[in-house]
């Protein structure tokens, strides 16, 4: 969601903030906590008769307690030594969920715009969605490629279903990065077998190589993707690579997407020649 103007320093690259993967920078935390209190939330005992267009802070504190199973002072969300990045993200999602209950549409719209601005201004690799969730930020080009591969996988229902689960799970942060890597390779294997009408991946690769659809370099890339998956996921884990984070999972998804797009293009070229 993009809603706001860019200031002079942003337009001229004079202010370059960054909040990376698995992180919530101090500036991002400060901006999000700036939204707690006036003009959005307050103590419900001080609202006044008929003035109920506020996030109820006592009710919200109970929301936090129920979620975290303990009392966390609001100011603790500002300190990364006291709260993790996922806890501050849970905080803002719960805050907006309470806003949906307590605020009218106009005030809620202003709040979500300010939350979006907080992520954007902090240079975060995450963003706040219209559904009130902190999600992974991807550029338009990557989003277009992900959509293209979804179309390519349409004839292969099971592969497409797993692929969609991986893409959705990565972007919404609901799927562990390690599992994104593992399942994306399953998608790739299934695509290779189905698109070449072969029973195994090895036969599929040999078939594609024989048909001149795959260059030896592409085969090498495929083998390295398989090796990486085996190194970081499942019983085959060799322990040589660190546990993948969201940036690793995104790289792996983009790599598989590029491979599928390349093979699909080569298949179509051969089909055109044969026809």
HELIX and SHEET records of a PDB file:
HELIX    1   1 UNK A    8  UNK A   11  1                                   4    
HELIX    2   2 UNK A   26  UNK A   33  1                                   8    
HELIX    3   3 UNK A   44  UNK A   46  5                                   3    
HELIX    4   4 UNK A   57  UNK A   68  1                                  12    
HELIX    5   5 UNK A   74  UNK A   78  5                                   5    
HELIX    6   6 UNK A   85  UNK A  102  1                                  18    
HELIX    7   7 UNK A  105  UNK A  121  1                                  17    
HELIX    8   8 UNK A  140  UNK A  152  1                                  13    
HELIX    9   9 UNK A  153  UNK A  155  5                                   3    
HELIX   10  10 UNK A  157  UNK A  171  1                                  15    
HELIX   11  11 UNK A  177  UNK A  196  1                                  20    
HELIX   12  12 UNK A  201  UNK A  210  1                                  10    
HELIX   13  13 UNK A  216  UNK A  232  1                                  17    
HELIX   14  14 UNK A  246  UNK A  274  1                                  29    
SHEET    1   A 2 UNK A  41  UNK A  42  0                                        
SHEET    2   A 2 UNK A  55  UNK A  56  1                                        
SHEET    1   B 2 UNK A 126  UNK A 128  0                                        
SHEET    2   B 2 UNK A 134  UNK A 136 -1                                        
END                                                                             
